[in-house]
Amino acid sequence: MGKLVSTIFVTLDGVYQAPGGPREDTRGGFEHGGWSFVYGDEDFGRFVTEVFERPAAFLLGRRTYDIFAAHWPKVTDPADPIAAKLNALPKYVPSATLTHPAWANTTVISGDLVKEVTALKERADGELQVHGSGALVRSLLDLGLLDTVHLVTFPVVLGSGLRLFPEGTVPTKFRRTDGRVTPAGVSIQTYDVVGRPDYGSYELPENA
């Protein structure tokens, strides 16, 4: 059985919207697109290459799928470690509006998300990877389907934009399993999902 693994870029204030470019995602009048670009040093590139060594398939939100589909099919160099995997491996997109995807090896998921994703995990020989797709990541987390998160935090605050964990996110406990910080200050932390949070108190007992 495979693992469902998310890799997502966020700012210090939790924004995941449009890390790659100014026209990537302008919903809500967002004007800060491209905020991750200046931090792309060799260590960051090495991490991304490592991630793309492990996928068996991809699960992408509709907006991320459209962004990827507009770019990666044009990258035809077989030595490109990202394009080679994205173009060749199966891609699954939960969507009620995507009907005729042009990107090869794409399957649209229109049924029950829990049933469909569980079946994909059972068939996967390796990682079923989610890239970006913040709304989908929250849904997968809330439904108890997500196994691991690579939370890649960039040293910038934007003050606006779509947040990865807004109010109403299901309370979740994680266990850190790996981590590093690049010379440019990007914090790359890996967490496994372990269930619901534990609670306690620093207050002294009344009779202490």
N, C-alpha and C positions, 0 to 999 in steps of 0.2 A: 504494500500500500504506500502511496506517495504522501508527501507533505504539502500542505498549502502554505506558501511562503510569500509574504508581501515585502516589497522594497519600495519605500516611499520617502520623498524629500520634503522636509518641512523647515520653516524658519523658527527662530527662537520663540515667536509668539504663535506657533502652531499652524501657520498658513501653508497649504500645499498647492495652491493655485498657480499655474503657469510658471513652473521653475525654469523652463527651457527657452523661452523667448517671448517678446512683447505681444505677439499675435496668437500665442498658443491658446489662451483662455481669457477672454475679456469680460466674462459675465459679471454683472453688477458694476460695470464701469471700471473694472480692475486695471490699474495703470502701471503695475510693478512687475510685469512679466519679464522673465529672464534673470531673476535674482540669484540663481545658482551658478550661472556661467563663470563668473570671475573666480570661483573657488575650485575649478576643475584642474587640480594639479596631478602629478604622476601617481601619488598615493590614492587619490580618489579614483583615477582611471583604473588602477590595479584592482581596487575593490569591485568596480563595476564588471570588469573582465572576469573576476572570480565568480561573481553571481551568475553570469551567463555561461559558465562551464557546467552548471548543474540542472538546467531545466529539462523536463520531459515534455512540457506543454505550457501554454500561457492562458491565463484567465484575465480578461481586460474589460474595464468599464467602457461604455460606449464612446465617451469623449476621448479617453486615452487611445482607444482603438482607432478612432478617426485621425488623431494626431500621428500615431505610428504609421498607419496605412498610407498617409500622404508623404511619408519620408522614406521609410526603410525599404520598400520594394525597389526604390531607385538606387540603393546601395548594393551593387552587384559583385563587389570584390569578395571572393570566397574566403579570403584571409581575415575579413572583418569579423571579429568574434561575436559581435552583437547582431549584425545583419544576418549572418549565416544561420543563427539559431532562430531569430524572429521570422525569417522568410521560409525556413524549411519545416519548423515544428508546428504541431496543431495549435490553433488559437481559438478560444471559446469566448463568446461575447454575450452576456445576458442583456437582452434588448427586446422591446416590443415594437421597435420602429426600424431596425436594421433587417432588411429582407433579402437583398441580393449583394452580399459582400464580394468585392472584386479581389481582395487580397487572398492569395492562394492559401489553402489549408485552414480556412476560417469556418467555424460552425457557430450558428446563432442558438443561444439557449433561450427558449421562450416559456419553458415549463417551470415547475417548482424548483426554486433555487437550491434548497436543502437537498432534495433528492438528486438533482442533476450534478451538483458539485460533489456530493458524497460519492456518486458513481465515478466521477472523473478521478477523484483521489484514489479510489480502489483500483482503478485501471492503470494509474500512473506508475511508471518505474523510475522514480526520481521526484523532482520537485514540480509541482503545479504552481507556477509563479504568477504573482500579480504585481504589475509595475504601475506606479501612480494610482489612478482610479480611487481617489479618496472616498467617495460615497460608497463604492462597492466594498472597499476594505471595511468600512464601518458596518455595513450590512453583514458581511462575512463574520466579523467579530461578534456582533450582536447575536447571530445565529449559532455561535459556537463552532464554526467551521474552520477558522483560521488557526494555524499551528504556530507560526513563527513570523516575527516582524523585524526587518532590518530598518530601523528608524534612523534616517540620515539627516542630521540637524545642522543647518548652516548658520553661521554667526551674523545674522541680520534680523532686524525687526521691521515689519512693514506697516503694522497698524490697521490693515484692512485686508480683505480677501477671505476665501473659504478656509475654515479651520478643519483640521483632521478630526479633532475630538470636541465637538461643540456640546453645549448643555443638552442632556438627554441621552448621551452615549451610555450604553450598558456598563455598569461598574465591572472592571476586569483587573485581575492580578496577573503580572508578568514575572518571569524569572530571567535575569540577564545571563546570557551564555557566552557572549563575546563582545569585544569592543576595541575601538582604536580612535585616535584623533589625528587627522592629517596635518601637515605643516601649515596649511591654509586655515586651519581651525574648524574643519568639518568634523563633527562627532558622529561616528558610525557605530551604532549600538545594536546588538542583536538580542531579541527577547523571545522566549517561548511563552505562549499563553498557557496559564496553569489554572484558570478558573475565576472564581469570584474573590474579592478582597477579604482579608482578615482585618478585624478591628480591635482596638484596645484603648487604653487611656493612660495618660501621664499623671492624672490626678491621684493624690494620695487617698487611701481608704479613710473613711470618716473617723474611724477609731484609732488611726495610726498615731 
